[in-house]
Amino acid sequence: MAIRADLAAVPDYNIPRQTPDAVLLNANEMPLPPSPAVVEAIARAAVEGHRYPQWFSDTLVARLAEGLGVPERWIAVGCGSVSLCQQLIQAYCGPGDDIVCAWRSFDAYPVFARVAGVEVRTVPLDAEHRHDLPAMLEAITPATRLVFVCNPNNPTGTAVRTRELHEFLDRVPDNVLVVLDEAYWEFVTSPDVPDGIALALQRQNVAVLRTFSKAYGLAGIRVGYCVAPPAVVAAAHKVSVPFAVSRIAQAAAIAVLDHPSEVRHRIETVVRERERVHARLTRLPLCPGHQVPASHANFLWLPLGDRSTAFADFCARRGVMVRAFPGDGVRITVGLPEENDAFLRAAERCVALAR
Ligand SMILES: *Cc1c(COP(=O)(O)O)cnc(C)c1O
C-alpha cells in the first residue's frame, strides 16, 4: 500500500530523548511533578474511567472563562495546544493555501501544514532571534489563511512587544487568522510583552493558544486551550477528534487551576533560575560576542550554529540532555537548581576543552 506521495516531503519530528537517570532539559517541561492534590484529582477521575469525558470539556471551559474573564463560547479545549494548532490549520487551510510562520519557531507548524497539503512560508528571525513582523507581513499572499506568532518564541525565548504586535495586527488582512501561540506566556515577567487574550477580545481574527503542559506542569496529561472569537472556536470544534481530551486531563487541569499559589511558586522558581543560568552563560565564551538572548520563557537559547549538535552531544555524555537544532542552536530548558548546575558544569567543561 502506498502512503500519500506528498508526505515524503514532511519533515520528521525531532523527538526529545527520555534517557533514564539523565538530567532532562530537552523538552521544556516543569521540573517538579504535579502536587498531591492534582494527583488525587487524577485518581478520582480514573474511578469513572469507564465513562466518556465531556465532549467539549464544559466544566473546564467554565472554570477557564471565569478565571480569564472571557465568555465560555470563546474557549476551545484540546489534547494539548498542539492539537489546537492542527485543528486551526485543518479548519482554515486546504491544498493551494499557505501559512506564514517565523523560522526558527515551533517545529510542529510546518509539519501540520504539510500534512494538510498546505504550503509553508517561513520568515527568518531577525539578528536578535526575534520575529521579524514587518517581513512576515510582506510574506502574506492572497493564498495565506493563517499566520503563527509564537510569543515567547520556541526555541529562542524572545518575545514581540505590545506596540509592534498592534502595528502588525492592524495591517494583517481581515481574512487571515493570526494565531498567537502563548505556550510560555506564564513565564513572562516583562510588562511590555502583550497578553494575547486581551488582544483577541478586541479583534475578529486573533486566536490565542495556551497550554497546561509548561507552567502548569501537566505535559504528560495533555491539555491546552484556545481563546478566540466564537466562530473560530466553532471551527476548531468542527474538526476535533471525538473525546480527544480525557476525563483525567480535564480533572487535572481543573485541579491545577484550584491551586494557583503552587503554580505561582513553581513559575517564580523557574524564572529565578532562568536569570541565574542566563547570567552564568553570558560569561562563557560559547557564542560569538558571548551572545545569549534574554529569555521570556522556561528555556534559554545558545545560537551555536554548526557547533550545536557537538555541544548537545557533549552535554549528553555528561548526563545532561539538551535540545540541538542542527545548524542553528541549542535550547536548554530551565530545571531545578542542581539540574541547572549540572548543565553549567558541562558547558564550562566544553569551553575549557575548546581552548
Ligand atoms: C509546548 C508547546 C506547545 C504546546 O504543547 P502541548 O503539550 O501540546 O500543549 C505549543 N506551542 C509551543 C510553541 C510549545 O513549545
Ligand as a Chemical Component Dictionary entry (heavy atoms), coordinates in Angstrom:
data_LIG
# 
_chem_comp.id                   LIG 
_chem_comp.type                 NON-POLYMER 
_chem_comp.pdbx_formal_charge   0 
_chem_comp.three_letter_code    LIG 
# 
loop_
_chem_comp_atom.comp_id 
_chem_comp_atom.atom_id 
_chem_comp_atom.alt_atom_id 
_chem_comp_atom.type_symbol 
_chem_comp_atom.charge 
_chem_comp_atom.model_Cartn_x 
_chem_comp_atom.model_Cartn_y 
_chem_comp_atom.model_Cartn_z 
_chem_comp_atom.pdbx_ordinal 
LIG C1 C1 C 0 4.972 23.089 24.208 1  
LIG C2 C2 C 0 4.392 23.942 23.160 2  
LIG C3 C3 C 0 3.039 23.888 22.822 3  
LIG C4 C4 C 0 2.024 23.045 23.480 4  
LIG O1 O1 O 0 2.274 21.780 23.750 5  
LIG P1 P1 P 0 1.115 20.852 24.298 6  
LIG O2 O2 O 0 1.864 19.969 25.219 7  
LIG O3 O3 O 0 0.558 20.180 23.125 8  
LIG O4 O4 O 0 0.100 21.704 24.975 9  
LIG C5 C5 C 0 2.552 24.733 21.860 10 
LIG N1 N1 N 0 3.344 25.602 21.255 11 
LIG C6 C6 C 0 4.640 25.695 21.556 12 
LIG C7 C7 C 0 5.453 26.717 20.875 13 
LIG C8 C8 C 0 5.209 24.866 22.504 14 
LIG O5 O5 O 0 6.507 24.962 22.759 15 
# 
loop_
_chem_comp_bond.comp_id 
_chem_comp_bond.atom_id_1 
_chem_comp_bond.atom_id_2 
_chem_comp_bond.value_order 
_chem_comp_bond.pdbx_ordinal 
LIG C1 C2 SING 1  
LIG C2 C3 SING 2  
LIG C2 C8 DOUB 3  
LIG C3 C4 SING 4  
LIG C3 C5 DOUB 5  
LIG C4 O1 SING 6  
LIG O1 P1 SING 7  
LIG P1 O2 DOUB 8  
LIG P1 O3 SING 9  
LIG P1 O4 SING 10 
LIG C5 N1 SING 11 
LIG N1 C6 DOUB 12 
LIG C6 C7 SING 13 
LIG C6 C8 SING 14 
LIG C8 O5 SING 15 
# 
